[in-house]
């Protein structure tokens, strides 16, 4: 940082390392500096959106996401942020577009499912995870998170069946137990 204090890439990388160590407060300060230099910086805006989502603040997340183009790397944040921000019509339209687009990719389904689960949007998380499970039915992580999302969505029979399947795959997993 001493060599390039005005480099948004250097600032973002430093902030990213701070986030990895759990120092979110310092990371936000550094990201704010990066955005003061370049308000359209893609990575800094995505990082700030993620920090906002970590706190369940969809409106703040959308402030940063509205500065970047709608692309695959922002979609994972944009979908839960729209829901948390109360922009339900936009969230539904995006969900309706993304769910079929990820049908053949269980990794994308898991990623969207986890993002939505973290945002407590369990019905949508359940849809992505259910779809992903059809392509990778023995995947413990999919089974476990589908069980958690189904339970939180109030779909207890599906949750129990899915968590039982997860336990058959990993019988000693404490979280699934």
SERO-4910 file (N, C-alpha, C, O; in steps of 0.05 Angstrom, whole numbers):
BEGIN
 pado doro    nc1    nc2    nc3   cac1   cac2   cac3    cc1    cc2    cc3    oc1    oc2    oc3
  Unk    A     17    -24      0      0      0      0     17     25      0      9     46    -11
  Unk    A     41     24     12     58     47     13     68     54    -15     71     77    -22
  Unk    A     72     34    -32     82     38    -59     60     48    -78     66     63    -97
  Unk    A     35     41    -73     13     48    -91    -12     55    -75    -32     40    -77
  Unk    A    -12     76    -60    -35     82    -42    -61     90    -58    -82     90    -46
  Unk    A    -58     97    -83    -82    104    -99    -91     81   -117   -109     86   -134
  Unk    A    -79     58   -114    -87     35   -131   -111     21   -119   -109     10    -97
  Unk    A   -133     21   -133   -157      8   -122   -152    -22   -121   -163    -36   -103
  Unk    A   -136    -33   -139   -131    -62   -138   -115    -69   -113   -121    -89   -100
  Unk    A    -96    -53   -106    -80    -58    -81    -98    -55    -57    -97    -72    -39
  Unk    A   -114    -34    -57   -132    -30    -34   -152    -53    -31   -157    -63     -9
  Unk    A   -163    -62    -54   -182    -84    -53   -169   -109    -42   -179   -123    -25
  Unk    A   -145   -115    -52   -131   -140    -43   -125   -138    -14   -127   -158      0
  Unk    A   -117   -115     -4   -112   -112     25   -138   -116     41   -138   -130     61
  Unk    A   -159   -104     31   -185   -107     45   -194   -136     44   -205   -146     64
  Unk    A   -190   -149     22   -197   -177     20   -183   -194     40   -194   -212     53
  Unk    A   -157   -188     44   -141   -202     65   -152   -196     93   -153   -214    110
  Unk    A   -160   -171     97   -171   -164    123   -197   -179    128   -203   -189    150
  Unk    A   -214   -182    107   -239   -197    110   -233   -226    116   -247   -238    133
  Unk    A   -213   -237    104   -206   -265    108   -196   -270    137   -200   -292    148
  Unk    A   -185   -249    150   -176   -252    178   -198   -245    197   -194   -247    222
  Unk    A   -221   -236    187   -243   -229    205   -244   -199    213   -261   -192    230
  Unk    A   -227   -183    202   -226   -155    209   -244   -139    190   -234   -124    173
  Unk    A   -269   -142    193   -288   -130    175   -288   -100    177   -291    -86    157
  Unk    A   -285    -89    201   -285    -60    205   -263    -47    189   -268    -28    174
  Unk    A   -238    -57    191   -216    -46    176   -219    -50    146   -213    -33    130
  Unk    A   -230    -73    139   -235    -79    110   -254    -58     99   -250    -49     76
  Unk    A   -275    -52    113   -295    -32    103   -281     -5    100   -287      9     81
  Unk    A   -264      2    118   -250     28    116   -233     29     91   -232     49     77
  Unk    A   -218      7     85   -201      6     62   -218      6     36   -211     19     17
  Unk    A   -240    -10     37   -257    -10     13   -270     17      8   -274     25    -15
  Unk    A   -276     32     29   -287     59     26   -267     77     13   -274     93     -4
  Unk    A   -241     74     20   -220     89      7   -218     82    -23   -215    100    -40
  Unk    A   -220     56    -29   -219     48    -57   -242     60    -73   -239     69    -95
  Unk    A   -266     60    -61   -290     71    -75   -289    101    -76   -301    113    -94
  Unk    A   -274    114    -58   -271    143    -60   -253    150    -85   -257    170    -97
  Unk    A   -234    132    -91   -217    136   -114   -232    130   -139   -231    145   -159
  Unk    A   -247    107   -139   -262     99   -163   -289     87   -153   -290     63   -146
  Unk    A   -310    103   -153   -336     93   -144   -347     69   -160   -365     55   -151
  Unk    A   -337     65   -184   -346     43   -201   -329     18   -199   -333     -1   -213
  Unk    A   -309     18   -181   -291     -5   -178   -308    -30   -173   -322    -33   -153
  Unk    A   -306    -49   -192   -322    -73   -191   -318    -90   -166   -337    -96   -152
  Unk    A   -293    -97   -160   -287   -114   -138   -294   -101   -111   -305   -114    -93
  Unk    A   -288    -76   -108   -293    -62    -83   -324    -61    -78   -333    -64    -55
  Unk    A   -339    -55    -99   -368    -54    -96   -379    -82    -89   -397    -84    -72
  Unk    A   -369   -103   -101   -379   -130    -95   -372   -137    -66   -388   -148    -51
  Unk    A   -348   -129    -57   -339   -135    -30   -357   -120    -10   -365   -131     11
  Unk    A   -362    -95    -15   -379    -79      3   -408    -90      3   -421    -90     24
  Unk    A   -418    -99    -20   -444   -112    -21   -445   -137     -4   -464   -142     11
  Unk    A   -423   -153     -5   -422   -177     11   -422   -171     41   -435   -184     57
  Unk    A   -407   -150     48   -406   -142     77   -434   -134     85   -443   -141    107
  Unk    A   -448   -118     69   -475   -110     76   -494   -134     78   -510   -135     97
  Unk    A   -491   -153     60   -508   -177     62   -502   -194     87   -519   -206     99
  Unk    A   -476   -194     95   -469   -208    120   -484   -197    144   -488   -211    163
  Unk    A   -493   -172    142   -509   -160    163   -538   -158    157   -554   -145    171
  Unk    A   -547   -172    135   -575   -172    128   -586   -146    118   -610   -141    119
  Unk    A   -568   -129    107   -575   -102     98   -577   -102     67   -557    -95     54
  Unk    A   -599   -110     57   -603   -111     28   -603    -84     15   -593    -82     -8
  Unk    A   -613    -64     28   -613    -37     15   -585    -27     11   -579    -16    -10
  Unk    A   -568    -29     31   -540    -21     27   -526    -38      6   -511    -28    -10
  Unk    A   -531    -64      7   -519    -82    -13   -527    -73    -41   -510    -73    -59
  Unk    A   -552    -65    -45   -561    -57    -71   -549    -30    -80   -545    -25   -103
  Unk    A   -542    -13    -61   -528     12    -67   -502      5    -82   -495     18   -102
  Unk    A   -487    -14    -72   -462    -22    -85   -467    -38   -110   -453    -35   -130
  Unk    A   -486    -56   -110   -491    -73   -133   -502    -57   -157   -498    -64   -180
  Unk    A   -517    -36   -151   -527    -19   -173   -504     -4   -187   -509      7   -209
  Unk    A   -481     -4   -176   -458      9   -189   -443    -10   -208   -426     -1   -223
  Unk    A   -449    -36   -208   -435    -55   -225   -455    -68   -244   -479    -69   -238
  Unk    A   -445    -77   -267   -464    -89   -286   -475   -116   -275   -462   -129   -259
  Unk    A   -499   -122   -284   -511   -148   -277   -495   -169   -292   -498   -172   -316
  Unk    A   -480   -185   -277   -463   -205   -288   -463   -229   -270   -473   -227   -247
  Unk    A   -452   -252   -279   -453   -276   -261   -440   -271   -234   -450   -282   -214
  Unk    A   -419   -256   -232   -406   -252   -206   -422   -234   -188   -418   -234   -163
  Unk    A   -440   -218   -199   -457   -201   -182   -484   -214   -176   -497   -206   -157
  Unk    A   -492   -232   -193   -519   -245   -190   -521   -259   -164   -543   -259   -151
  Unk    A   -500   -272   -155   -500   -287   -130   -506   -269   -106   -517   -278    -86
  Unk    A   -499   -244   -108   -504   -225    -87   -530   -210    -92   -545   -203    -74
  Unk    A   -535   -204   -118   -559   -188   -125   -585   -202   -118   -604   -189   -108
  Unk    A   -587   -228   -122   -612   -241   -117   -621   -240    -88   -643   -231    -82
  Unk    A   -603   -247    -69   -612   -244    -41   -615   -215    -32   -632   -208    -16
  Unk    A   -598   -197    -44   -600   -169    -36   -627   -157    -45   -639   -141    -30
  Unk    A   -636   -164    -68   -662   -154    -77   -684   -162    -58   -701   -146    -51
  Unk    A   -684   -187    -50   -704   -196    -31   -702   -182     -4   -722   -173      7
  Unk    A   -678   -179      6   -674   -166     32   -681   -136     30   -690   -124     50
  Unk    A   -678   -124      7   -684    -96      3   -714    -91     -2   -723    -68     -4
  Unk    A   -729   -112     -3   -758   -110     -7   -766   -105    -36   -789    -99    -42
  Unk    A   -747   -110    -54   -753   -106    -83   -761   -133    -94   -748   -146   -110
  Unk    A   -785   -142    -84   -794   -169    -89   -800   -175   -118   -795   -197   -128
  Unk    A   -811   -156   -133   -817   -162   -161   -791   -166   -177   -789   -185   -193
  Unk    A   -771   -150   -171   -745   -154   -185   -732   -180   -176   -720   -194   -192
  Unk    A   -734   -186   -150   -722   -211   -140   -736   -235   -153   -722   -255   -161
  Unk    A   -762   -234   -156   -777   -257   -168   -769   -260   -197   -765   -282   -207
  Unk    A   -767   -237   -212   -760   -239   -240   -731   -250   -243   -726   -266   -261
  Unk    A   -713   -242   -226   -686   -253   -227   -686   -282   -220   -672   -298   -233
  Unk    A   -700   -290   -199   -702   -318   -192   -713   -335   -215   -702   -356   -222
  Unk    A   -735   -325   -227   -747   -339   -250   -728   -342   -273   -730   -362   -289
  Unk    A   -710   -323   -277   -690   -325   -298   -666   -343   -291   -657   -358   -308
  Unk    A   -658   -341   -266   -634   -356   -258   -638   -385   -252   -621   -402   -258
  Unk    A   -661   -393   -241   -666   -421   -234   -663   -439   -258   -648   -458   -257
  Unk    A   -676   -433   -281   -672   -451   -304   -644   -449   -316   -634   -468   -328
  Unk    A   -632   -425   -314   -606   -421   -325   -584   -438   -311   -563   -444   -323
  Unk    A   -589   -445   -286   -569   -460   -271   -577   -490   -269   -564   -505   -255
  Unk    A   -597   -499   -284   -607   -526   -282   -586   -547   -286   -587   -568   -273
  Unk    A   -567   -543   -304   -547   -563   -310   -522   -560   -293   -503   -576   -298
  Unk    A   -521   -542   -274   -496   -537   -259   -501   -539   -229   -509   -519   -217
  Unk    A   -496   -563   -217   -501   -565   -189   -484   -547   -171   -492   -539   -149
  Unk    A   -460   -540   -181   -443   -521   -165   -457   -494   -163   -456   -481   -142
  Unk    A   -468   -485   -186   -482   -459   -186   -507   -460   -168   -513   -442   -153
  Unk    A   -521   -483   -170   -545   -486   -153   -538   -486   -123   -552   -474   -107
  Unk    A   -516   -498   -116   -507   -498    -88   -499   -470    -80   -506   -461    -59
  Unk    A   -484   -456    -97   -475   -429    -91   -499   -410    -87   -500   -395    -68
  Unk    A   -519   -411   -105   -543   -394   -101   -558   -403    -77   -568   -386    -62
  Unk    A   -560   -429    -72   -574   -439    -49   -562   -429    -23   -576   -421     -5
  Unk    A   -535   -430    -22   -521   -420      2   -525   -391      7   -530   -381     29
  Unk    A   -523   -375    -15   -527   -346    -13   -555   -340     -4   -559   -322     13
  Unk    A   -575   -354    -14   -603   -348     -6   -608   -359     22   -623   -346     37
  Unk    A   -596   -381     29   -599   -391     57   -588   -371     77   -600   -366     97
  Unk    A   -564   -360     71   -552   -341     88   -570   -316     91   -570   -304    113
  Unk    A   -584   -309     70   -602   -286     71   -629   -293     82   -648   -277     82
  Unk    A   -632   -318     91   -657   -328    103   -680   -328     83   -703   -325     91
  Unk    A   -674   -332     58   -694   -335     37   -696   -365     30   -687   -374      9
  Unk    A   -708   -380     49   -706   -409     49   -722   -422     26   -713   -442     16
  Unk    A   -745   -411     18   -760   -424     -4   -744   -423    -30   -742   -442    -44
  Unk    A   -731   -400    -35   -715   -397    -60   -690   -415    -57   -682   -427    -77
  Unk    A   -677   -415    -34   -654   -432    -30   -661   -461    -35   -647   -476    -48
  Unk    A   -684   -469    -25   -693   -497    -28   -697   -504    -58   -691   -526    -66
  Unk    A   -708   -485    -73   -712   -490   -102   -685   -495   -116   -683   -514   -132
  Unk    A   -665   -478   -111   -639   -481   -124   -626   -507   -115   -615   -522   -132
  Unk    A   -627   -513    -89   -614   -537    -79   -628   -563    -89   -615   -582    -95
  Unk    A   -655   -563    -90   -669   -586   -101   -662   -591   -130   -657   -614   -137
  Unk    A   -661   -570   -145   -653   -572   -173   -624   -583   -176   -619   -601   -192
  Unk    A   -606   -573   -160   -578   -581   -161   -576   -611   -153   -559   -625   -164
  Unk    A   -592   -619   -134   -590   -647   -124   -598   -667   -146   -589   -690   -145
  Unk    A   -615   -659   -165   -622   -677   -187   -598   -684   -204   -597   -705   -216
  Unk    A   -578   -666   -205   -554   -671   -221   -532   -684   -205   -514   -696   -216
  Unk    A   -533   -682   -178   -513   -693   -161   -526   -704   -135   -522   -693   -114
  Unk    A   -541   -726   -138   -558   -736   -116   -543   -746    -91   -556   -750    -70
  Unk    A   -518   -752    -94   -503   -763    -71   -486   -741    -57   -471   -747    -38
  Unk    A   -488   -716    -65   -472   -695    -55   -481   -688    -26   -503   -677    -22
  Unk    A   -464   -694     -7   -471   -689     21   -478   -659     26   -498   -653     40
  Unk    A   -462   -641     16   -466   -613     21   -494   -604     10   -508   -589     23
  Unk    A   -501   -613    -14   -527   -607    -24   -549   -619     -7   -569   -605      0
  Unk    A   -546   -644      1   -566   -657     18   -569   -642     45   -592   -636     54
  Unk    A   -547   -635     57   -548   -622     83   -562   -594     81   -580   -588     96
  Unk    A   -553   -578     62   -564   -551     60   -593   -551     50   -608   -534     58
  Unk    A   -600   -571     34   -628   -573     26   -645   -580     51   -666   -569     54
  Unk    A   -635   -598     68   -649   -605     92   -653   -581    110   -674   -576    121
  Unk    A   -631   -565    113   -633   -541    130   -653   -521    118   -669   -510    133
  Unk    A   -651   -516     92   -669   -496     79   -697   -506     81   -715   -490     86
  Unk    A   -702   -531     75   -729   -542     76   -741   -540    104   -764   -532    108
  Unk    A   -725   -545    124   -734   -543    152   -741   -514    158   -762   -509    170
  Unk    A   -724   -496    151   -729   -467    156   -752   -456    140   -765   -436    147
  Unk    A   -758   -469    117   -781   -461    101   -807   -474    111   -829   -468    101
  Unk    A   -805   -491    131   -829   -504    143   -836   -529    129   -858   -540    133
  Unk    A   -819   -540    112   -824   -565     97   -810   -588    112   -790   -598    103
  Unk    A   -822   -595    135   -808   -613    154   -805   -641    143   -785   -654    149
  Unk    A   -825   -652    129   -821   -679    118   -798   -680     98   -782   -699     99
  Unk    A   -797   -661     81   -775   -660     61   -748   -656     76   -728   -669     69
  Unk    A   -748   -639     96   -723   -635    112   -714   -661    125   -690   -667    123
  Unk    A   -732   -675    137   -725   -700    151   -714   -720    131   -694   -733    136
  Unk    A   -728   -724    109   -719   -743     89   -692   -736     77   -675   -753     73
  Unk    A   -688   -710     72   -662   -702     61   -640   -704     81   -618   -713     74
  Unk    A   -644   -696    106   -623   -699    126   -617   -728    132   -595   -735    138
  Unk    A   -638   -746    130   -633   -775    133   -614   -785    111   -596   -800    115
  Unk    A   -619   -775     86   -602   -783     64   -574   -772     68   -554   -786     61
  Unk    A   -571   -748     79   -545   -737     84   -530   -754    105   -506   -759    103
  Unk    A   -545   -763    125   -532   -780    146   -524   -807    136   -505   -819    146
  Unk    A   -539   -817    116   -530   -842    103   -503   -839     89   -487   -857     88
  Unk    A   -499   -815     78   -474   -809     64   -452   -804     84   -429   -814     81
  Unk    A   -457   -789    105   -437   -782    126   -450   -787    153   -461   -768    166
  Unk    A   -450   -811    163   -465   -818    187   -457   -804    212   -472   -802    231
  Unk    A   -433   -793    214   -423   -781    239   -422   -750    237   -410   -738    254
  Unk    A   -435   -738    217   -434   -709    215   -451   -697    237   -475   -701    238
  Unk    A   -438   -682    254   -452   -670    277   -474   -651    269   -495   -650    282
  Unk    A   -470   -635    248   -490   -615    240   -515   -630    229   -537   -622    236
  Unk    A   -511   -650    213   -534   -665    202   -548   -680    224   -573   -683    224
  Unk    A   -533   -690    244   -546   -704    267   -564   -685    282   -576   -692    301
***
